[in-house]
């Protein structure tokens, strides 16, 4: 990517999914796993500070030379207005944790923060993101 360009981070693997953030060229991201191959490879990534995660085209990623820092390598991650990048988290009196997305997806975790149920409208990206957000609580 040319200097000054950015990488779209989406809420699912594919260009038909909503852009939830944009990372400037050179931003270091954690690669949480890829699927597909060649130009059709999509990777689930997370910013080094853990604040943003989503899916990017693997064609625009390259491996870095060392361990990822826990502090942001480059500032500038931006969130397009109106995008939902995180669920609303609610702890029930029973200790269960509910992760609710604006799209209607609801993921339920037990008090040990293990996923026990998820709505049928939840995407893979929402399930993974819910797991990550609840683990950070």
C-alpha positions as CSV (number, residue, x, y, z in Angstrom):
1,X,0.0,0.0,0.0
2,X,1.3,3.5,-0.7
3,X,2.2,5.8,2.1
4,X,-0.8,7.7,3.4
5,X,-3.2,4.8,2.4
6,X,-5.1,2.7,5.0
7,X,-6.4,-0.8,5.4
8,X,-10.1,-1.4,5.9
9,X,-10.9,-3.5,8.9
10,X,-14.3,-5.2,8.5
11,X,-16.7,-7.0,10.8
12,X,-16.5,-10.2,8.7
13,X,-14.4,-11.9,6.0
14,X,-15.3,-10.3,2.6
15,X,-15.7,-6.9,1.1
16,X,-19.5,-7.1,1.5
17,X,-19.0,-6.7,5.3
18,X,-19.1,-3.4,7.1
19,X,-15.9,-1.4,7.7
20,X,-15.5,-1.1,11.4
21,X,-12.1,0.7,11.5
22,X,-9.3,1.9,9.2
23,X,-5.6,1.3,9.9
24,X,-2.9,3.6,8.4
25,X,-0.3,1.9,6.2
26,X,2.4,0.5,8.5
27,X,0.2,-0.2,11.5
28,X,1.2,-3.3,13.4
29,X,-1.7,-5.7,13.9
30,X,-2.0,-9.1,15.7
31,X,-2.9,-11.8,13.3
32,X,-5.5,-14.1,15.0
33,X,-5.8,-16.4,12.1
34,X,-6.6,-16.5,8.4
35,X,-8.9,-18.5,6.1
36,X,-8.9,-18.9,2.4
37,X,-5.9,-18.7,0.1
38,X,-4.2,-16.3,-2.3
39,X,-6.2,-13.2,-3.1
40,X,-9.2,-14.7,-1.3
41,X,-7.4,-15.0,2.0
42,X,-9.0,-13.0,4.9
43,X,-7.3,-12.6,8.3
44,X,-8.8,-11.8,11.7
45,X,-6.7,-9.1,13.2
46,X,-6.5,-7.1,16.4
47,X,-4.7,-3.8,17.2
48,X,-1.8,-4.2,19.6
49,X,-3.7,-2.4,22.3
50,X,-6.7,-4.8,21.9
51,X,-9.2,-2.0,21.3
52,X,-10.1,-2.9,17.7
53,X,-10.5,-6.2,15.9
54,X,-12.0,-7.4,12.6
55,X,-11.1,-8.9,9.3
56,X,-8.7,-7.7,6.6
57,X,-7.6,-8.9,3.2
58,X,-4.5,-11.0,3.7
59,X,-3.1,-9.6,0.4
60,X,-2.2,-6.4,2.3
61,X,-0.5,-8.0,5.3
62,X,3.2,-8.8,5.7
63,X,4.9,-10.4,8.7
64,X,6.8,-8.2,11.1
65,X,10.2,-9.1,12.4
66,X,9.6,-9.5,16.1
67,X,7.2,-9.9,19.0
68,X,4.2,-7.6,19.1
69,X,4.3,-4.9,21.7
70,X,1.3,-4.4,24.0
71,X,1.4,-0.7,23.3
72,X,0.1,0.8,20.0
73,X,2.9,1.0,17.4
74,X,1.2,3.8,15.5
75,X,-1.7,5.9,16.5
76,X,-4.4,6.7,14.0
77,X,-6.9,3.8,14.0
78,X,-10.2,5.5,13.1
79,X,-13.8,4.3,13.4
80,X,-16.3,5.3,10.7
81,X,-19.3,7.0,12.2
82,X,-22.2,4.7,13.0
83,X,-20.1,1.5,13.1
84,X,-20.5,-0.9,16.0
85,X,-17.1,-2.2,16.9
86,X,-17.9,-3.7,20.3
87,X,-20.8,-5.3,22.0
88,X,-22.6,-3.9,25.0
89,X,-21.6,-6.1,28.0
90,X,-24.0,-6.7,30.8
91,X,-23.4,-8.9,33.9
92,X,-26.5,-10.6,35.1
93,X,-27.2,-11.1,38.9
94,X,-26.4,-14.8,38.3
95,X,-22.9,-13.9,37.1
96,X,-23.6,-14.7,33.5
97,X,-22.3,-12.1,31.0
98,X,-24.3,-11.0,28.0
99,X,-22.6,-9.5,24.9
100,X,-25.2,-7.7,22.8
101,X,-24.5,-6.3,19.4
102,X,-26.5,-3.5,17.7
103,X,-27.3,-6.0,14.9
104,X,-29.3,-8.1,17.3
105,X,-26.6,-10.8,17.9
106,X,-26.5,-11.8,21.6
107,X,-23.8,-14.0,23.0
108,X,-24.1,-15.5,26.6
109,X,-21.1,-16.4,28.8
110,X,-21.0,-18.2,32.1
111,X,-19.4,-16.6,35.2
112,X,-16.1,-18.3,34.2
113,X,-16.3,-16.3,30.9
114,X,-16.9,-19.4,28.7
115,X,-19.3,-19.0,25.9
116,X,-22.5,-21.0,26.5
117,X,-24.9,-19.7,24.0
118,X,-25.2,-17.5,20.9
119,X,-28.0,-16.2,18.7
120,X,-28.4,-17.6,15.2
121,X,-27.8,-14.1,13.8
122,X,-24.3,-13.9,15.1
123,X,-21.4,-13.9,12.6
124,X,-18.1,-15.7,13.2
125,X,-16.5,-12.3,13.7
126,X,-19.0,-11.3,16.4
127,X,-18.5,-14.5,18.2
128,X,-14.7,-14.1,18.2
129,X,-15.0,-10.4,19.1
130,X,-17.4,-11.2,22.0
131,X,-15.0,-13.8,23.3
132,X,-12.1,-11.3,23.2
133,X,-14.2,-8.5,24.9
134,X,-15.5,-10.7,27.7
135,X,-12.0,-12.1,28.3
136,X,-10.7,-8.5,28.8
137,X,-13.4,-7.7,31.3
